[in-house]
Amino acid sequence: MRRNHRQATIALSVALFSLALTPSHADVTPSPTPSPTPSPTATSFKALQEQYKKDREAFIQAVKNREQRIREINSAFKASVDKATYEAKTLMASATTPDQKNAISAQRRSAVAAAIVARESAVAALGSLPTPPTEPVRPTKMAAPGMSDQKAKPKR
């Protein structure tokens, strides 16, 4: 029995080595492989992506300009409120009667209200915030048939 097993092993190894040593017959001239050309969806996606980048830069610049104008409006508002408060304080120091003090306070409140209305109308004149550009959607790649079946199989 042991002898048959040994002979079978030797015969099997000789057969395997003889198959491995046989020369393979390959074609000497290789077949031309097609050069990879970008698909039309890839080039259009790249163009859309470039346009999105330009639109995004324009959007960022528009937001920066709007924020700068709002800062200017707010500084003008603060200056007018500070001026009204300063004038009210200086007039209040010289006021002697309660009627004068009430008139000065009313004048200050009306100046602040006018500044608020001017600020709100200036911000409203700027318009709404610019709309951000939408990022293009990358085209989906088609999966090879049967690839989705691999995900459902349990792991070993």
C-alpha positions as CSV (number, residue, x, y, z in Angstrom):
1,M,0.0,0.0,0.0
2,R,2.8,2.3,1.0
3,R,4.6,1.5,-2.2
4,N,1.5,2.3,-4.4
5,H,1.1,5.6,-2.6
6,R,4.7,6.5,-3.3
7,Q,4.5,5.6,-6.9
8,A,1.3,7.6,-7.4
9,T,3.0,10.6,-5.8
10,I,6.0,10.3,-8.0
11,A,3.8,9.9,-11.1
12,L,1.7,12.9,-10.2
13,S,4.8,15.2,-9.6
14,V,6.4,14.1,-12.9
15,A,3.2,14.8,-14.8
16,L,2.9,18.3,-13.2
17,F,6.5,19.2,-13.9
18,S,6.2,18.0,-17.5
19,L,3.2,20.2,-18.1
20,A,5.0,23.2,-16.6
21,L,8.0,22.7,-18.8
22,T,6.1,22.6,-22.1
23,P,6.7,25.8,-24.0
24,S,3.8,28.0,-24.3
25,H,3.0,29.2,-27.8
26,A,2.2,32.9,-27.6
27,D,1.7,35.3,-30.5
28,V,4.9,37.3,-31.0
29,T,3.1,40.5,-32.1
30,P,1.0,41.8,-29.3
31,S,-2.5,42.9,-30.0
32,P,-3.0,46.7,-29.9
33,T,-4.8,47.8,-26.8
34,P,-7.3,50.6,-27.1
35,S,-6.1,53.8,-25.5
36,P,-8.3,55.0,-22.7
37,T,-10.4,57.9,-23.9
38,P,-12.4,59.9,-21.5
39,S,-16.1,59.3,-21.8
40,P,-18.4,62.1,-22.8
41,T,-19.9,62.2,-19.3
42,A,-16.5,62.5,-17.7
43,T,-15.5,65.5,-19.8
44,S,-18.9,67.1,-19.3
45,F,-18.6,66.6,-15.5
46,K,-15.1,68.2,-15.6
47,A,-16.6,71.2,-17.5
48,L,-19.4,71.4,-14.9
49,Q,-16.9,71.1,-12.1
50,E,-14.8,74.0,-13.5
51,Q,-18.0,76.1,-14.0
52,Y,-19.0,75.3,-10.4
53,K,-15.6,76.5,-9.1
54,K,-16.0,79.8,-11.0
55,D,-19.5,80.2,-9.7
56,R,-18.4,79.4,-6.2
57,E,-15.6,82.0,-6.3
58,A,-18.2,84.6,-7.6
59,F,-20.5,83.6,-4.8
60,I,-17.8,84.0,-2.2
61,Q,-16.9,87.4,-3.6
62,A,-20.5,88.5,-3.6
63,V,-20.9,87.5,0.1
64,K,-17.7,89.3,1.0
65,N,-18.9,92.5,-0.8
66,R,-22.3,92.3,1.0
67,E,-20.7,91.8,4.4
68,Q,-18.5,94.8,3.7
69,R,-21.5,97.0,2.8
70,I,-23.3,95.8,5.9
71,R,-20.3,96.7,8.0
72,E,-20.3,100.2,6.5
73,I,-24.1,100.5,7.2
74,N,-23.6,99.4,10.8
75,S,-20.7,101.8,11.3
76,A,-22.9,104.7,10.0
77,F,-25.7,103.6,12.3
78,K,-23.4,103.4,15.3
79,A,-22.0,106.8,14.5
80,S,-25.5,108.4,14.3
81,V,-26.6,106.8,17.5
82,D,-23.4,107.8,19.3
83,K,-23.9,111.4,18.0
84,A,-27.5,111.5,19.2
85,T,-26.4,110.1,22.6
86,Y,-23.6,112.6,22.9
87,E,-25.8,115.6,22.1
88,A,-28.4,114.4,24.5
89,K,-25.8,114.1,27.3
90,T,-24.4,117.6,26.6
91,L,-27.9,119.1,26.5
92,M,-29.0,117.1,29.6
93,A,-26.1,118.7,31.6
94,S,-27.5,122.2,30.9
95,A,-31.2,121.3,31.3
96,T,-32.8,122.4,34.5
97,T,-36.5,121.6,34.3
98,P,-38.1,118.1,33.9
99,D,-39.8,119.3,30.7
100,Q,-36.5,120.2,29.1
101,K,-35.1,116.8,30.2
102,N,-38.2,115.0,28.7
103,A,-37.8,116.9,25.5
104,I,-34.1,116.0,25.2
105,S,-34.9,112.3,25.9
106,A,-37.7,112.4,23.3
107,Q,-35.4,114.0,20.8
108,R,-32.7,111.4,21.4
109,R,-35.2,108.5,21.0
110,S,-36.5,109.9,17.8
111,A,-33.0,110.3,16.4
112,V,-32.2,106.7,17.3
113,A,-35.5,105.5,15.7
114,A,-34.6,107.5,12.6
115,A,-31.2,105.8,12.5
116,I,-32.8,102.4,12.9
117,V,-35.2,103.0,10.0
118,A,-32.3,104.3,7.9
119,R,-30.2,101.2,8.7
120,E,-33.1,98.7,8.0
121,S,-33.9,100.4,4.7
122,A,-30.2,100.3,3.6
123,V,-29.9,96.6,4.5
124,A,-33.2,95.9,2.6
125,A,-31.8,97.8,-0.4
126,L,-28.9,95.4,-0.5
127,G,-31.4,92.6,-1.4
128,S,-31.4,89.0,-0.2
129,L,-28.3,86.9,0.2
130,P,-26.8,85.6,-3.0
131,T,-27.7,81.9,-3.7
132,P,-24.8,79.5,-3.5
133,P,-24.1,77.5,-6.6
134,T,-25.1,73.8,-6.6
135,E,-22.3,71.3,-6.9
136,P,-22.5,69.1,-10.0
137,V,-23.3,65.5,-9.3
138,R,-20.7,63.0,-10.3
139,P,-22.0,60.5,-12.9
140,T,-22.5,57.1,-11.3
141,K,-20.4,54.2,-12.6
142,M,-22.2,51.1,-13.8
143,A,-21.3,48.1,-11.6
144,A,-20.4,44.8,-13.4
145,P,-23.3,42.3,-13.3
146,G,-23.1,40.1,-10.3
147,M,-21.0,42.5,-8.3
148,S,-23.9,43.5,-6.1
149,D,-24.5,39.8,-5.3
150,Q,-21.1,39.6,-3.6
151,K,-22.2,42.0,-0.9
152,A,-25.1,39.8,0.2
153,K,-23.0,36.7,0.7
154,P,-22.0,35.9,4.3
155,K,-18.3,36.0,5.1
156,R,-16.5,32.7,5.8
